[in-house]
Amino acid sequence: MEVKEKKKKNAESVAEKTYQNQQLIVFRLGQEEYALHIDQVKEVVITPHITRMPQTPSFVRGVANIRGNIIAIIDLEEKFGLSVGLEEPSKQANNFTLVIESEEFKIGVLVKEVPNTLSISEADIEETSNVIHEAGVESGYIKGVAKSGDRLIILIDILKIMSEKEFDMLTRKQALA
């Protein structure tokens, strides 16, 4: 009987070890916490002066010079419609910028507080398809909801937040700046 219990415990511990930890960058938008996979964030900088670009969507705050690179700065609170009822966006103290870089583009994402890192098990991330069932909800950029104690953190894929048309428009505007 003791051998069966040991085998059962070994099987349980092997099952637990198959989950890998995810490294996330956690930040606040509106009243909720959001996270990006750490691989999507190149660096966090103090937000430099932003120059407004004409004929851009309201969530595009403009462009900024970050380490010699002119990049588009976006406001996810505005993009997600979370700034409704809050302070005027121009008066908000967006103090930090997450610099996101892929092979095709570089963008900055405004955040109000210093983002922090969180290591979380894949077992603690609930897939979006299990949470959001509304077909009309545009949730392709929401990868899931991470559970950390009492906290629920919305895990997003920054590369899917904007449409291809929006990315094309941003890269063209950056080339002109």
Disulfide bonds with the S-S distance in Angstrom:
none
